[in-house]
Amino acid sequence: MERQQEWGGERRRVVVVGGGVAGSLVAKSIQFHGDVTLIDSKEYFEIPWASLRAMVEPSFAERSVIHHREYLTNGRVITSSAISVTDTEVLTAEGRLVPYDYLVIATGHAYPVPKTRPERLKQCQAENEKIEAAQSILIVGGGPSGVELAGEIAVDYPGKKVTLVHNGFRLLEFIGPKASNKTLDWLKSKHVDVKLEQSVNLNSASEGTYITSAGETISADCHFLTTGKPIGSSWLKETVFKDCLDAFGRLKVDENLRIRGRKNVFAIGDITDVKEIKQGYLAQKHALVAAKNLKLLMTNGKESKMAKYEPGSVKAIVSLGRREAVAQIPWTTTIGIVPGLIKSKDLFVGKTRKQMGLDPHIVDA
Ligand SMILES: Cc1cc2nc3c(=O)[nH]c(=O)nc-3n(C[C@H](O)[C@H](O)[C@H](O)COP(=O)(O)OP(=O)(O)OC[C@H]3O[C@@H](n4cnc5c(N)ncnc54)[C@H](O)[C@@H]3O)c2cc1C
């Protein structure tokens, strides 16, 4: 096992685990203030809310799949999964022990994705070819991913038959029923066949025939599964942080976004137990609070001066193809071109790239 010792001389060693929305932003924000190492199971950061557009327009992924080295110019990247952690070191799947003075855990969700950027771009291309070749498409899951995918396909390929099956009694259960109803009407207007309170056993599908839990038969040339992704905390379950996890596997944090009872360990993004909906724009806010606090602690600032995180209110925009969207903000719910103008054309890709210090338009090398 390789033990990495002398990294960075006097600068404090900050290890960030997870290179998603929150982890990549915190790593980028503190890279000139500490000796930063980002450990991620893949070599790139992908803007998640652009991934469904990339299925109908694969070239879209060229701006939204960003190699970590593009924004982390003064830090180190280890492309490997973290598999364990102690009070002083992180252990990776490749057997590296990475020592830290400060640790940030940002492993929001863990699911298999290609390790390299070229492989991920190829996967987007393959998904698009699957859609192009199909006359009928089944989408399983009526959360934001399923709805956005149905919207993308219905708008870009109006001739294809799209069926969306969801086991809940309404779409988009993470926001209010008004948004669900408006979205259902919109999908129906685009001839998407929505089946609620049903599930599909994909293993029993044969030759393009799928049977739902209600006994209905769906014919589809291909399917996409968009149900919820598992929380990325299983690697912590046998570690010094096992008692810091709540019943849902989320890390319990204090108002400064440190793991409760820990002085030098932060947790940010979807993996935290912060009482708010799990959204990327909130994960970005967590990252900025944690970055501020890390900078303060690394310069021996007073703990009492640390920034506090205030949980966000329910705000969400779910895109419906390239021009429209459904939005819920605290005082209203709206659907159509107006919320679409905010999100649906560029899906905040330019904005996110800018926040990462990158050109909003130019594609990575
Ligand atoms: C399709 C889709 C559309 C969305 N649309 C929106 C939207 O429009 N607006 C919005 O605000 N939010 C949106 N969200 C939600 C948003 O993407 C999440 O809230 C956000 O990604 C959470 O960020 P995170 O950094 O906590 O976790 P993630 O972004 O899930 O990042 C976790 C990272 O940790 C890595 N990882 C996991 N386990 C390990 C390990 N053991 N070792 C090393 N690395 C590990 C993963 O590879 C990943 O890079 C969307 C999500 C999806 C899936």
The ligand as an SDF file (V2000), in Angstrom:
LIG
                    3D

 53 58  0  0  0  0  0  0  0  0999 V2000
  -30.9310   14.1430  -14.3020 C   0  0  0  0  0  0  0  0  0  0  0  0
  -30.8510   15.1110  -13.1540 C   0  0  0  0  0  0  0  0  0  0  0  0
  -31.3260   16.4020  -13.2960 C   0  0  0  0  0  0  0  0  0  0  0  0
  -31.2280   17.3150  -12.2500 C   0  0  0  0  0  0  0  0  0  0  0  0
  -31.6650   18.6030  -12.4280 N   0  0  0  0  0  0  0  0  0  0  0  0
  -31.4490   19.5220  -11.4690 C   0  0  0  0  0  0  0  0  0  0  0  0
  -31.7460   20.8910  -11.6910 C   0  0  0  0  0  0  0  0  0  0  0  0
  -32.2440   21.2760  -12.7350 O   0  0  0  0  0  0  0  0  0  0  0  0
  -31.4740   21.7790  -10.7110 N   0  0  0  0  0  0  0  0  0  0  0  0
  -30.9140   21.3960   -9.5180 C   0  0  0  0  0  0  0  0  0  0  0  0
  -30.6710   22.2580   -8.6720 O   0  0  0  0  0  0  0  0  0  0  0  0
  -30.6310   20.0980   -9.2790 N   0  0  0  0  0  0  0  0  0  0  0  0
  -30.8660   19.1570  -10.2030 C   0  0  0  0  0  0  0  0  0  0  0  0
  -30.5680   17.8410   -9.9780 N   0  0  0  0  0  0  0  0  0  0  0  0
  -30.1050   17.4320   -8.6610 C   0  0  0  0  0  0  0  0  0  0  0  0
  -28.6130   17.6800   -8.5280 C   0  0  0  0  0  0  0  0  0  0  0  0
  -27.9440   17.1590   -9.6270 O   0  0  0  0  0  0  0  0  0  0  0  0
  -28.0820   17.0840   -7.2340 C   0  0  0  0  0  0  0  0  0  0  0  0
  -28.7490   17.6860   -6.1510 O   0  0  0  0  0  0  0  0  0  0  0  0
  -26.5750   17.3150   -7.1380 C   0  0  0  0  0  0  0  0  0  0  0  0
  -25.9260   16.6000   -8.1550 O   0  0  0  0  0  0  0  0  0  0  0  0
  -26.0100   16.9320   -5.7860 C   0  0  0  0  0  0  0  0  0  0  0  0
  -24.6490   17.2010   -5.8020 O   0  0  0  0  0  0  0  0  0  0  0  0
  -23.6030   16.3640   -4.9210 P   0  0  0  0  0  0  0  0  0  0  0  0
  -22.2640   16.9280   -5.2190 O   0  0  0  0  0  0  0  0  0  0  0  0
  -24.0620   16.3110   -3.5280 O   0  0  0  0  0  0  0  0  0  0  0  0
  -23.6870   14.8920   -5.4490 O   0  0  0  0  0  0  0  0  0  0  0  0
  -23.3850   14.2710   -6.9500 P   0  0  0  0  0  0  0  0  0  0  0  0
  -23.5330   15.3800   -7.9180 O   0  0  0  0  0  0  0  0  0  0  0  0
  -24.2280   13.0860   -6.9500 O   0  0  0  0  0  0  0  0  0  0  0  0
  -21.8650   13.9290   -6.8530 O   0  0  0  0  0  0  0  0  0  0  0  0
  -21.3550   12.8750   -6.1120 C   0  0  0  0  0  0  0  0  0  0  0  0
  -19.9860   12.5490   -6.6610 C   0  0  0  0  0  0  0  0  0  0  0  0
  -19.3360   11.6530   -5.7600 O   0  0  0  0  0  0  0  0  0  0  0  0
  -18.7240   10.6180   -6.5050 C   0  0  0  0  0  0  0  0  0  0  0  0
  -18.6320    9.4720   -5.6030 N   0  0  0  0  0  0  0  0  0  0  0  0
  -19.6560    8.7800   -5.0380 C   0  0  0  0  0  0  0  0  0  0  0  0
  -19.1480    7.8480   -4.2070 N   0  0  0  0  0  0  0  0  0  0  0  0
  -17.7960    7.9720   -4.2480 C   0  0  0  0  0  0  0  0  0  0  0  0
  -16.7140    7.3160   -3.5810 C   0  0  0  0  0  0  0  0  0  0  0  0
  -16.9230    6.3350   -2.6930 N   0  0  0  0  0  0  0  0  0  0  0  0
  -15.4560    7.6980   -3.8810 N   0  0  0  0  0  0  0  0  0  0  0  0
  -15.2130    8.7020   -4.7600 C   0  0  0  0  0  0  0  0  0  0  0  0
  -16.1940    9.3660   -5.4110 N   0  0  0  0  0  0  0  0  0  0  0  0
  -17.4690    9.0110   -5.1410 C   0  0  0  0  0  0  0  0  0  0  0  0
  -19.6140   10.4250   -7.7130 C   0  0  0  0  0  0  0  0  0  0  0  0
  -18.8950    9.8530   -8.7760 O   0  0  0  0  0  0  0  0  0  0  0  0
  -19.9970   11.8800   -8.0220 C   0  0  0  0  0  0  0  0  0  0  0  0
  -19.0120   12.4800   -8.8180 O   0  0  0  0  0  0  0  0  0  0  0  0
  -30.6660   16.8990  -11.0160 C   0  0  0  0  0  0  0  0  0  0  0  0
  -30.2040   15.5880  -10.8650 C   0  0  0  0  0  0  0  0  0  0  0  0
  -30.2840   14.7030  -11.9200 C   0  0  0  0  0  0  0  0  0  0  0  0
  -29.7480   13.2880  -11.7480 C   0  0  0  0  0  0  0  0  0  0  0  0
  1  2  1  0
  2  3  1  0
  2 52  2  0
  3  4  2  0
  4  5  1  0
  4 50  1  0
  5  6  2  0
  6  7  1  0
  6 13  1  0
  7  8  2  0
  7  9  1  0
  9 10  1  0
 10 11  2  0
 10 12  1  0
 12 13  2  0
 13 14  1  0
 14 15  1  0
 14 50  1  0
 15 16  1  0
 16 17  1  0
 16 18  1  0
 18 19  1  0
 18 20  1  0
 20 21  1  0
 20 22  1  0
 22 23  1  0
 23 24  1  0
 24 25  2  0
 24 26  1  0
 24 27  1  0
 27 28  1  0
 28 29  2  0
 28 30  1  0
 28 31  1  0
 31 32  1  0
 32 33  1  0
 33 34  1  0
 33 48  1  0
 34 35  1  0
 35 36  1  0
 35 46  1  0
 36 37  1  0
 36 45  1  0
 37 38  2  0
 38 39  1  0
 39 40  1  0
 39 45  2  0
 40 41  1  0
 40 42  2  0
 42 43  1  0
 43 44  2  0
 44 45  1  0
 46 47  1  0
 46 48  1  0
 48 49  1  0
 50 51  2  0
 51 52  1  0
 52 53  1  0
M  END
$$$$
